[in-house]
Amino acid sequence: MGALPAGFAVRRIGPADAGALVALAATDNLFDEDPGTAPSGVLDPDGARDFLADPSVLFWLAEAGGQTVGFLHCCIQRRRTPGPWAELLLMEMGTHAQWRRRGMGRALVAEMEAWMRSNGVAEVWVPANTYAVGFYRKCGFATDEGEILVKELH
Ligand SMILES: CC(C)(COP(=O)(O)OP(=O)(O)OC[C@H]1O[C@@H](n2cnc3c(N)ncnc32)[C@H](O)[C@@H]1OP(=O)(O)O)[C@@H](O)C(=O)NCCC(=O)NCCS
């Protein structure tokens, strides 16, 4: 495994960082399993601000040399039952294709777990794509029973 780039750091972003989210959307294909796919495209700055201002959104950026090299997005899901007040749904994460297998993914997950410990959240779920399952296992995730289904309205 190679070294992390100089100045590598992970930080949680908020509404003031909408520009970073807009920039990420323009090249987020580079954080995909297949960087050859099209990026999400142009993101409206107001939409980006609203997204980052949403109290259920947790978003971390990994940066080095002024560039985004990774990100992790979670949704805080309140629980109906006794016990911890919420759990996390790990919606999306990615390490820039040129920087994989250097510990960035682990560093992003560690930030998420630090947030969970500080905020009394004990469980995180991820609907993982097949490519990333080995990574999540290395980070301590286990397969749950049942299946994740999806329905798209047309
Ligand atoms: C999955 C992903 C985030 C991993 O990021 P990364 O920065 O390469 O991960 P790390 O370098 O921190 O790897 C941590 C450990 O997982 C292992 N690992 C990383 N990717 C792996 C993979 N695809 N399959 C199996 N093991 C993997 C590493 O070898 C390392 O093991 P080690 O600590 O024993 O040496 C990255 O490959 C990625 O962005 N993939 C495309 C987008 C994607 O699939 N996102 C997940 C959507 S659910």
The ligand as a Gaussian input file, in Angstrom:
#p B3LYP/6-31G(d) Opt

LIG

0 1
 C      -14.049000       1.316000      -1.886000
 C      -13.081000       2.505000      -1.770000
 C      -13.802000       3.696000      -1.136000
 C      -11.899000       2.081000      -0.888000
 O      -11.081000       3.221000      -0.692000
 P       -9.511000       3.119000      -0.468000
 O       -9.045000       4.492000      -0.125000
 O       -8.872000       2.446000      -1.620000
 O       -9.436000       2.160000       0.806000
 P       -8.205000       1.960000       1.817000
 O       -6.922000       2.226000       1.102000
 O       -8.450000       2.731000       3.057000
 O       -8.303000       0.402000       2.099000
 C       -8.540000      -0.152000       3.411000
 C       -8.372000      -1.663000       3.318000
 O       -9.356000      -2.196000       2.422000
 C       -8.725000      -2.884000       1.340000
 N       -9.490000      -2.567000       0.130000
 C       -9.640000      -1.366000      -0.445000
 N      -10.446000      -1.455000      -1.515000
 C      -10.785000      -2.752000      -1.612000
 C      -11.613000      -3.458000      -2.524000
 N      -12.216000      -2.841000      -3.562000
 N      -11.762000      -4.813000      -2.344000
 C      -11.153000      -5.442000      -1.307000
 N      -10.351000      -4.801000      -0.394000
 C      -10.183000      -3.473000      -0.561000
 C       -7.313000      -2.321000       1.271000
 O       -6.429000      -3.216000       0.662000
 C       -7.031000      -2.074000       2.741000
 O       -6.682000      -3.306000       3.366000
 P       -5.467000      -3.357000       4.437000
 O       -5.751000      -2.261000       5.445000
 O       -5.529000      -4.736000       4.993000
 O       -4.216000      -3.073000       3.663000
 C      -12.493000       2.896000      -3.167000
 O      -12.041000       1.744000      -3.825000
 C      -13.490000       3.590000      -4.086000
 O      -13.624000       4.791000      -4.067000
 N      -14.212000       2.811000      -4.913000
 C      -15.127000       3.377000      -5.907000
 C      -16.385000       3.887000      -5.278000
 C      -17.044000       2.859000      -4.413000
 O      -17.115000       1.689000      -4.719000
 N      -17.567000       3.340000      -3.282000
 C      -18.337000       2.564000      -2.360000
 C      -19.774000       2.707000      -2.720000
 S      -20.829000       1.678000      -1.715000

